[in-house]
Amino acid sequence: MRVALSLTVASLKMYFRNRQAIFFSLFIPLLIMVIFGLLDFDRFSGAQVGVVDEAGNEASAAVILGLSNRDDDLMDVELGTLAEETERLQDGEIDAMFVIPANFAEPGGPVTLSATTDERSPQRAALAITLLGQSIGSLGRQITSTADGADPPSAADGPPSFGTIFQSTLQGDDRSYTAFLVPGIAAMSIMQLGIFSVVFALVQFRQQGVLRRLKAAPLNPAQFLFAQISTRLSISVLQTLILLLAGMILFDLAVGNGDVLSWILVMALAVFGGILFVTMGLAISGVARTEEVAAPVTNLISMPMMFLSGVFFPLDALPGVVTIVTQFLPLTFLADAIRAVVTDGAGISDIWSELAGLAVWTAVVFAAATRLFRWE
């Protein structure tokens, strides 16, 4: 064990003396995170709205139709109960909740709707309120014209005195784009470090004859592999820690419930994911015997995962057929697990399916690595 630890220390020294390795493994993911975070894709997305229809009459149906039947994709409407939509709003899954009261717009009934918005997304909340005002304004003009027997007034005549909106706000959990992005970037950096650094290092060692000499030396091959793996795992933990701290400083990211257990679980996931992708790197290095072959093979494996595993955008933005496949990718399991802990404060019991997926992938990749890895 003392020999393995000495090799690990030597490997860490070699890594941190390599400025190019530090630049690509630490600075590049941080730079990507900052660039995408500053773009603020939240400004370009429509409002997510939950509607509670307690009236169930023609007037409420007309309001809901006016909200949902739009061609501009400015609003995504979902119906639910008061408890369901309140929970979604508190969890940050929607930007606003509209409640249509019982007997709405009926004779003697109320004409006031309540709108509760998440103060973390003021632009989308304001958009939702504006569209709600347009919908109930249109309904008011129809009711007025029907009662008077006159033609409906145009929108230029101004909104009628119908359908007052009672507004309130609350602060939901952070579901901003940066809260989605930072855990995804952390998972992506773990994947890249595990695959690229292992593949190119071992291919280079093999071409230089280092592995052959190590095999002939009084050194257990397991000690060498332990040093290589533990080095990458240590850097994965450091890398994840730096990215999350940067997210907290730059984007006010909150990690879990702010407790130590959330941080420990994220670091454990970094180690678990690191083991998976380092093992994948060992398997790839057995197939790619030269650097000319290693580059396209590693890109062929890593690039689809990078863009199809929910790192930069949610999986529901992909076509349905693609989502069925990509939800089972190893990077998807890792990104979802880290994101659940960081944004939801999830515990081990909450991410058991992601952990199971990572365990299955690790077993499969380990079996492949034992068959494909070669010292020469």
N, C-alpha and C positions, 0 to 999 in steps of 0.2 A: 504493500500500500504506500510505503514511503517513496518508492521509486515512481509510482503512478502520480503521486502528488508533486514530486519534483518535476516530472515531465509536464504536468499541468501548468505549474508556475512558469516553466520555460516557454511553453506554448503561448501563455498569456503575454509574456514579455515580447515574444516575436510578433504577436498580433498588434499590440499597442505601439510597437516601433514601426509598424507598417502604416504610414499616413494615408495611403490610398485605401487600405482596408477600413480604417476608421471613417474616412470621408464617405465611402459608399454604404457602409453599414449603419452609421449613426447620423451623419449630416443629411444624406439624401432623403431618408424617410421623414426627417424633421422638416426639410425644405418642402417636400410634397404636401405634408400636413398643413403647413403655413399657407402655401399657395391656394390649396383648395378651401381652407378655412376662411381666407380673406375674400374669396369669391362669393361667399355667403349665398349658396343656392336656395336658401329659404325664401329669399326675396322673389324668386322666380316660380315658386310653387303656388298652387291654388290653396284655398282654405279647406281644411277638414272640419266638417260640421256634423254634430249629432243632433237629431231632432226627436223630441218627445211629443207625440201627438196624443194629448189627453182628451181632445174633442171628438175626433173620428167622424167629422161631418164634412159637408161639401166645401165649406170655407177653409178648413184646415187642409183638405186635400188640394185645394187650389194654391194655397201658400207653399205646400211641399212641392207641388208640380212646378211652380215658378222658381223654386230654388234648385231643383234637380234637373229639370228639362232645359239645359243650357248647352249651347254649342261652343262656348269659349273656354270650357274646362277651368273656370275660375273657382269652382266649388265642388267638393265631393261630399254628398249627403248620405247619411246612414241613419235609419230609424232604430229606435230602441226604447227601453223603459227608462224612467228617471234614474233608477239606481245604476243601470248599466252605463248610461251616458255620463252621469256624474263621475263614476269611477274612471271612465276613459279620459274625461277632461282632467281629473286630478293626476292621472298617470302621464299626461302630456301626449296622448294619442290623437286628440282632436284639438282644434284651436278655439272652438266655440260650441255652446250647447243652447239650442232654442227649445223653449217649452211653450207649446200651444195649449192654453187652459181648456178645461171642459166647457162646453156650450159656447165656444168661441164664435163671435159674430152672429149668434142667434138672437132673436128678440129678447131683450133684457139681459143678454149674456155679456161677458167681458169682451172688449176689443183690444186688450193689452196683452202683449207677449213678453216673456222674460228671456233675456239673452245673457248668458254667463260666458265670459271669454277668459282665455289664458293670457295673463299679462306678459308672459315670456315671448309671445308672438304677436306684437301689437299690429304689425302690418296686415297679416292674414286675418286677425280678428276684426280690424276695421273694414277690411274687404267683405267679410261675412256679414257684418252689421249693415253695410251699404246695400248688399244684394238682398238681405232680408227686408230692408226698407222699400226697395223696389218691388218686391213680390207682394207685400201687403198693401203697398200703394196702388198697385194694379188691381188688387182685389177690391180695395175701397172705391176705386173709380167705377168698377163694374157694379158694385152694390148701389152706388149713388145714381148711376145712369139708369139702372133697372127701376129704382124707386121713383125717379123723376120722369121716366119715359123719354129721356133725351139721349142724344148721342154721347158716347163716352168722351170725356175731355182728354186732350193729349197730354203727354208728359210735360210739355212746356208750360202747361197751366199750373204746374206746381202740385205737390202731393196733397191729397185730401186730408181732412182731419179724421183719420181712421187708422187704427192699428198702432197705438203707441207702443214703443219698445222700452221696457224697463231693463236697464243694463247694470251688470255687476261683474266683478273680476275676481279671479283667484290665481294663485301661482302654482301651476302644475309642475310635475317633474320635468327635468330637462330632456326634451326630445328635439333639440335644435339639430341642424345639420352637422355642426361641429361635434356635438355629443355623439352623433352616429359615426362621424369620420374618424375621430382619434382612436377609439378601440380597433377599428378596422385597419388603420395604418399600423398600429402596434402588432396586430396579427400578421399583416403582410411583411413587416420587417423581420419577424421571427421566421417566417417561411423563407424569405430571401437569404437570411443569414445561414439557416440550416442547410439549404440546398446549395447555393452558389459557393459559399466559403469552403464547404467540405469537398464538393466536386472538384473545384479548381486546385485546391491545396493538395488533394490526394493524387490527382492526375499529374500535377507538377512533381510531387514526390516520386511517383512511379517512373516518370520519364527521366528524372535525375538519378534514379537508382537508390534513392534514400530508403524506400520500403524494402528493397532487397537486402541492403546492408543492415537495416534494423532487424529483419528476420534472421539474419546470420549472427547478430550480436546476442550476448546473454541477456536478452530482454524478452519478456512475455509479450506477444502481440496484443493481448488484451490490455496490457498496461498502456501501450501506445494509443490504442483506440479509446481507452478511458480518458486519457489526457486530451485527445482531440474533441471528444464529445463533451467533457466537462468544461472545456474552454468555451465552446460555442454556447452551452447552456448558461454559463456565467455572463457572457456578453448579451444573451437574449434577455436575461433578467435586468441587466443594466440598461439595455436599449429600451425595454418596455417602461422602466422607471423614468427615464429621461423624457420619453414621449408623453407620458401621462402628466408629469410635472409641467412640461411645456404647455400641454392643453389646459391645465389649471391656471397657468400664468397668463396665457394669451387669450383663451376663450372662456374663462370662468367655468371650466369643467369641474363637476363634482364627482368624485370617485366613490361609488356606492353610497353608503350611509355616512361616510366620513369616518368610519371606524377602522381600526387596525386589521380586523378580520377581512374586510374587503380587499385591502392592499395585499394581505398574505395570499388570499385566493387568486388574485390576479397574477402574482408572482409564481404561484404554483402552476397556473395555466400556462405561463410563459415557459416554465420548465417542461411541462407535459407536451406542449406544442413543439418545443425545441427538440425533445427526444424524437418525436415523430418525423420532423423534417430533416434532422441530422441523419437519422436512419435512412430516409429517402435519398439524401445526398450520397450515402455509402452505396446504396443500390445503383444509383445513376453512375457513380464513378466506376462501378464494375462493368457497365456497358460502354461508357465513353472512355476509351483508352487514351485519347489524345485531346489537347485543348481545342483543336479544330472541330472535333465531334462533340466535345462537352458543351460548348456554347449553344449550338442549336438545340441539343437535347434538353438542356436545362430550361431554355426559353420555351420550348414546346410544352414543357410540363408546368412551368410557373406562370407564364403569361395568361393562359385561360383562367387559372385560379385567381389571379390578381384582379381580373375584370369581371369575373362571373361568380364570385363568392361573397358579394355584398360588402366589399371593402369600401368602395366609393359611393355606391348607390344601393338602395334596398333591392332585394331579389324580386319583389313584386313589380318592379319596373321592367323586368325581362318578360319575354313571351312565355306563356304558360308551359309549353313543352320544354323549354330551356330550364325553367325553374325546377321542374321535376327532377332533372339531372343534377343541376348545380347545388341543390340543397344538400346533396350527399357528398360534396367535395370536402376533403380534409380541412382546407382553409375556411370553408363555410362554418364547420363545426367550431373551429377555434375562434373565429371572429364573432360568432353568435354568443359563445360562452363568455368571452371577455366583455363584449358589449352588454350582456345581461348583468354582469357583476358591476360594471362601471355605471351604467345608466339606471339600472333597476335595484341595485343593492342585493342581487340574487345570491342565494347560498348554494351549497353543493347540491342539496335536494332539488333546487330549482333548475339546475343545468345538467341533470343526470343524463338526459338524452344526448346532449352534446359531448359529455364525457364518454358515454358509451360509443358514440361515433368515432371519437379520437382513439379510443382503445382498440376498436376493430381495425381502423386504418393502421395503427402502430403495429398490430400483430401481423397484418398482411404485408406491410412494407418490411418488417423485420425478417419475415420468412423469405422475401425476395432478396433482401440484402445478404443473408447468409448464403444464398445460392449464387449470387452474381458477383460479390466482392472478391477481388483478386489482389494479391500482394505484388504480382509481377504482370 
